Amino acid sequence: MRIPAVLTRRRWAALVAAGGAAAMAVAILVWPDDAPELPPLVPAMDYSGRTRLCLAFDDDDHGRATAATARSVIHDAADARTTNVQELAVPATAPKEASSYLAGLAAQHCNLIVTAGPVAANGVSALTAADPTLRFVVVDSPSNPQGPTVTVVKPQDLAQALPSQIVAVSRSVPSR
């Protein structure tokens, strides 16, 4: 078959390409839509504006037992949608060592630090002097650290005292 003189090779290639594109467009438009629906997109959660509660406890049997009680009270009182809870076993023996572990929790922007056991509580006094905005709940400590943002609680009174502290801290954290 002979190509008419009017249709040169370039025009012929352009005509074939346009015809192929038109055929594909028609095929796509009339093709049956039997593809499964995609699941909805999961919205990203912004954890940065949440209240952060931290539990620091002595790394011994007594500290872990006291922490277990505090942990259950924290999880019962804290709203899981607006509160992050972190835990740290403090393997320290001296107050200066304990205060460095607690300072690490403060550096992680903990809004309330709950200490369980005498060793973990020994570091509270140094931190309240360094940063008076840090809030502490000290559980089971014979030293009873003092300060305007320190609440000392006996283990048997924890279930009554800690929820009000958590609510107070949650209200003081600005929402984003």
Secondary structure, 3 states (H helix, E strand, C coil): CCCCCCCCHHHHHHHHHHHHHHHHHHHHHHCCCCCCCCCCCCCCCCCCCCEEEEEEEECCHHHHHHHHHHHHHHHHHCCCCCEEEEEEEECCCCHHHHHHHHHHHHHCCCCEEEEECHHHHHCHHHHHHHCCCCCEEEECCCCCCCCCCEEEECHHHHHHHHHHHHHHHHHHCCCC
